C-alpha cells in the first residue's frame, strides 16, 4: 500500500525499518482489517483527500482531514496509521503511539502499523518493547521477511548477534536476494568485529544490485571500522555517484571530514543535506559540530536548538548544546537543565558519564559558593 503522509518520515531505525514501509502516491486504495468490513465511502474520500495533499502542506490541514475520516468511520485503520505517522513527523511520539496501537489492533495482519509502532517505541528508547512487538508478529507470521529484517536490526542493536543473524538468515531463506536481509547480516558481522566476513556479504549485496547505493555505503562504513578513511571516502563517493540524493552516504562523508578536522568542508556537506531535507536531525546535529569546530559556538548552539524544537529529547542535540552553553557561552543554568534531560534519556556510555560529571561539578561549585 502507498500512503501520502509519511513519505518524508525521519525514522530512528534509518535504513533498517524505513526501507520496509511504502511511501508516496495519491488516492491510495483502502484496505481494511477484514475484507467483509464495510467502510463508509465518505471516510474513504476524506482519507484520499489527505493523501492527495502535497508534501509541503501544513500538518494541521492533513490532520483535520484524517480526523474527519476517523469520525465518519473509526474502522478505517489506514487513516489512524497516517495520523500516527504525522505525529511521528512532528516528534509527538506518545500521540503517535496511541494512533498506531489502534491501527495495529484493527489490522493485525498488516505490516505497516506494527513496524511503525515498533519504530516509535524504539524512538522513545523502548527498544525491548519494540523487540517484543516484532517477535510476537514473527511468531504469528514466520514468513514475513519485512518483520524479520526489522527484528534482526533491533536484536543487533541490543548486541544479541546470534539471534539477529538467525532472523536475517531466515529472511534470506525466503528471499535469497533480499537487500535488507543481506545488509543486516553484514552489519551484524561488522559489529561482531568480523570485518572480512562483513565485507564479503556487502560485496554479495552489491552483486545483487550494483545500482543500489546502500552496499557501497556499508562497505565505506566497514572501511572506517578498519581505520581506512581513504577507502571509506571512495565508497561513499561511489554511493553518491549511483544516487546523488542518497543522504546517508553524504552524512558519512561529512563524518570522515569531521574526523580529519576539515570542518568547513564537513559543514558544506551537512548544508547540502539540509537544503533538500531541512528537518534531517542528523544533518543539523552534524552541522552544529562542524560549526563548533570552527569556533562558531553561538551558531552551533542555534543548530542544536532547532533540533530540540522538533525533538525535545534528542540525545546528541541535548548533549552538544549543553556542552557549548556550559564551556563557551557561559549559560550554565540552561546547560544544567539540558544535561539533566540528557542523563534521563541517554543510554549508558561515555557521554552520559561526562554529563553527570558536569552536573556533579556544578552542584559542588554551587554548594561551595553558598558556604559562608
N, C-alpha and C positions, 0 to 999 in steps of 0.2 A: 504494500500500500504506500502511496506517495502522499505526503502531507505538506501543507503550506506554511505551517507555523514555525517548526523547529529546525528549519534547514540551516540556520546560522548558529545553532545551539553550541555554546562553548562547553564541551564535555570534559569532565575531570579525567576520565579514562581515555585520553587522547589516543587515537589510532587503535584502540582496543575494542571499546563498545561502540564508539561513534560510527565506525565503518559498518556496523550491523544494522543501523537504523535508516529507513527510507527517508528521502528528502526531496523538496521541490515539488513542482507541478501545480495544477489548478483544477478545481472542481473534481476532487478525487472521488472514486466510487466508495460508497459507505458499506463497511462490513459490520455485521452485528455478532454478538457473542453466540447467539443461537439463530440458525437460519430461519426458524419459524417465528422469530420475534418481529412484531410489527413496529415499524419506525415511522413516526409522524413526518410526512413529506415537508411540512413547514420547518421542522427542526433540521431536516437534511438541507433545505435551501439556506438557512442561516449558517449552517456549518460550511457549506460550499462557498457562501459569500465571504466568510472569514478566510477560507483557503485561497480565494482568488485575489485577496488584497496584496499589493506589492510589499516586498520585504521591509521597505523603509516606513511603512505605515505605523502610526502611533499604536502602541500596545493596548491603550485603553479602548480604541475602536475595535480591535480584534477581540479583546476580552469581552466587550459588550455583546458582540455577535455570538460568541461561544456560550456566554451565559444565557442568552435568549434561546439558543438551540437546546441547551440542557433543561431550561424551564419548560420548553414545549415537549421534550421527550428525554427523561432522565436516563433512558436505556442507551442513548447514543454515546457509547464509550469513546468513540473517536474524538468527540468534542471535549470530553474530560481529559483525554490524553493530550490534545493540543493545548488545552488550558494549562495543564501541568507543565508542559514544555515551555509555554510562555512565562510562567512563574519562574521556571529554572533559568531562563534567559535573564530575568530581572534579578536573579540572586535571592528570590523569595523561596528558599528551599523547603521550609515547613509547609507552605501553601502548596508547593509543587507535590510534596509527598501526599498530602490529603487527596488531591485530584487523581494522582497516578495510582494510589491504592484503590480508589473506587473503579478506575478504568481497568485495573488488573483483576479486580473481583468480578467485574461484568464480562470480561473477555479473558478468562484464564488460559485459553488455548493460543492467544495471540502473543507473539514475541515482543512487540514494541512496548506495551505498557510495563511488562515485567523488567525488561532491560533498562528502560528509562528509570523505573523505580529503583532498581539496583544502583544505577549510576548516581542518582540523587542521594541515596543512602551513603554511598561512597563519598560524595562531595561533602556530606555532613560529618565525615570522619567515622561513619559507622560501617567500616569495612566488613566486620563479622556479620552484621545483619544483611549487607549486600550479598555476601557469600552464601548465607543461608537461603536467601531468596532464589539464587541461581541453582544451588544444589537441589532444592525442592523441585524446581522446574525440570531439571535434568532427570530427576527420578521419574517424573511423570512423562517426560518426553525425551528418552535417551537418544533419539535420532536427531535432536535439534543441534545442528552444528553451530549455529549462531550463539546459543546459550553456552555450549561447551567452551567455545573460544573466549567468551566473556568471563566465564568461571575460571578458566585457566589463567587469565590475566590477573584476577583477584588473588588466586592462590599463589601465583608467582610473587605478587606484591607482598603477600604475607610470608614469603620465603618458604612456602610449602612446595618445594620444587618438584618432588616426585609426583604428587597429585596433580600439579599443574601440567606436567608432561603427560600424565595419564589421560587427562581430558583433551589436551591438544592432539595427542595421537589418536584418540577415539574419534575426534572430528576428522582427522586425515583418513582414517579407515573408511569413513562415509564419503568424503570428498577429498581425494588424494592431492588435488591441485588447489585446495582452499588457501588463499593467500594469508588470511588472518591466522589460521592454524599454523601454517609454516613459520610465520613470523613469531608466533608465541613460543614455538619450540626453540627457535634461535635465541630469542630474548632470555628464555629460561636458562639455556646453557651458558649464555654470556654472563648472567648474574651468578651462576654457579662457579664461574671462572674458567669454564671450558671454552676458551675463545676459538680454538681451532675447529671444534665441532660447530659452534655457533656460526662461524664464517662459512662452513660448508653448507649449512642449512640455508643461510641467506643467499648463497650463490644458487642453490636449487630454486629458491623462490624467484630469483632474478631470471633463471632459465624458463620458469613458468610464464612470466610476463615481463619482458625486458623493457616495456614501456611504462611500467609501474614505478613511481619514484620511491616507494617505501623500502624495497630491498636495498637500493642504493643508500638510503638514509641509515638503515640499520647496519650496513657494512661500515658506514662512516662512524657510527657510534662504537662499533667493535674496534675499529682502528684507534679511536680515542681511548678505549679501555686498554689497548696495548701501549698507549703513550705516543702513538704515531700521528701527530697532528697534521702533517703534510698529506698523508694518505686520507685522513678523515676529511680534510678540507676538499680534496679532489672528489671524494664520494658525494659530499653534499652538493658540490658543483654539478656532478652528474645527475643527481636527483632534480636539480633545478633546470637542467637542460631538457630533461624529459618532461617536466611540468613546472614552468616558471612561477606558477602561483602556489607551489607546494610550500606552505608556511613552515612545517616542522624542519625542513632542510635549511631554510633561511634562518630560523631561530638557532639551529645547531651551529650554522656557520658563524653566527654572531657570538655564540659562546666560545668558539675557538678564538675569535678575535679578542674577546674579553680576556681570555687566559693569556694571550700574547701581549696584553697591555695596549692593544690598538683600539682605544676607547672611541675615537671619532668614527672609525670605520664600523665598529660594532653599533654605534648609535645610528649610523646611516642604514644598517640592515634592519634594526628594530623600527625605525621610522618608515621604512618601506613596507613592513608588515602592517603597521598601524594605518597607513594610507588606505589600504583595502579592508582592514579589519580593525577599526578603532577600538573595539571592545575586547580585543585579544589581551587577556590579563598577562600571559607570559611575555608578550611583546612589550607591554607597558612596564612591567617589572624590570625587564632587561634593559629597556631604555633608561630607566632610573639608575640602574647600576652603572651603565656607560656614562651617564652624566655625572654621577658621583666620582667616577674615575677621573673625570676632567676637572674636578673641584667645583662643579656647579651644584652645590648642595641644595639650594632652595628649589632649583628646577627639578632635581632628582626627587625631593620630598613631594613636590606637586604631582609628579607622575604616579607615585605610590598612593597618594591621596585619591586620585582618580579611580584607581583600582578598588580602594576601600569604599568608595561611594557606591559601587556596584556590588562588591563582595566584602562586607564589613569584617569578616574573619579570614580574609585571605592571608595565610601564614607568612609568605615571603614579603608581601607588602607591609604587613604589620611589623615584622622584624626590621626590615630595611629602613622604613620611615622612622621607627623608634630610635634606631642606631644613629641616624643622621641628626635627628632632633636633639638627641642627648649629647652627642660628641661635638657637633659642629654648629648648631643653630641655637644652642642654649635655651631650648624649650623643654626643660626637664619634666614639668608636670604632665604635658601631653605624652611625652616619651614614656613616662612611667605607666600611664594608662594603657598605651599600646603594648608595652612589654607584658603587662598583666594579662591582657587579652590573648597575646601570643602564647604565653605559658599555658593558658587554658585550652587552646585549640591545637597546639603543635604536638607532633609526635616526639618521642624521646630522641635526643640527639645533641650534637654539639651546640647548635643554635639555641635550643631550649635551655641548656645548661648555662650558656653565656647570658641569655636574657635574665635568668634567675640570679646570676651574679650581679648584673646591673641593678636589679631590684633590691638585692641584699645590701649592696654598697650604698644605694640611695637611702635606704632606711637607716643604715648606720650613720651616714652623714647627717641626716635629719635629726637623729637622736642626739648626736654629739653637739649639733648646733643648738638644740633646745636645752642642753645642760647648763646650769649656772656656772 
